């Protein structure tokens, strides 16, 4: 019996130690908060199972109009890193960070990206029922260019490496793998859209979320709203847009997943243009939808554009 105890006891101690070590190794190294769903996907691609990830603004939701919840305050308070777009896109952010008392590292993912100027010089955000103008001369929708998405994920990998050096090799490997995916995506978009004739490269969208897409891929989008969905389109602006469309070679009108399609449907009817479908602009779809990742979103948008703009 003494011999059995002498063998079993060290074995049990060893198994407990191994179990504890395995459990500790499987625990996420970083608590990460992403400001909205597109950044959430970028973070998941780079962080994998080394991070515990929370998104503030979820799928099919409009960050321009978002009001933080107590759960958001708690998530930010507990975070090691908060990933944001910047360029005044997240109008709720300053209030949220202040309310949380967080000392998390705030990482602005548009740093070093190629940023376009906002021709209107800024946009409105609502705080309660009060519209507040943010003088933001830059267009915040930089992710609509795949080359800028490469900058986002590079910034994420650098931030994760700085906060978790032990996981840096994994983060860099994930970035390299995903960068290859994004390069192929960019090439595919250019190849597909290059087949459209000049007379079929203009459309209407709900708000100016696609100027980076325009700039990168050679399409033109008109919109009744500005950079933010909070800037309401006046009747005069809509009437002026409809008049302008009569002199342009516009092929279709597209709704957006984050906003009510009523306005663009009205424009399509009055301008005599077909509705071309729904584009994903400022948010992904849910997991069951067609745009649950950034790559899927861009591919779905291109397929939707090609279907509506390709000559009959």
Helices and strands as residue ranges (DSSP letters): H 2-26, E 30-36, H 37-47, G 48-50, E 51-57, G 63-65, H 70-78, E 81-84, H 93-100, E 105-108, E 123-127, E 130-134, G 142-144, H 146-163, G 165-167, H 168-193, G 198-200, E 202-207, H 211-217, E 220-225, H 235-246, E 252-256, H 262-271, E 275-279, H 294-309
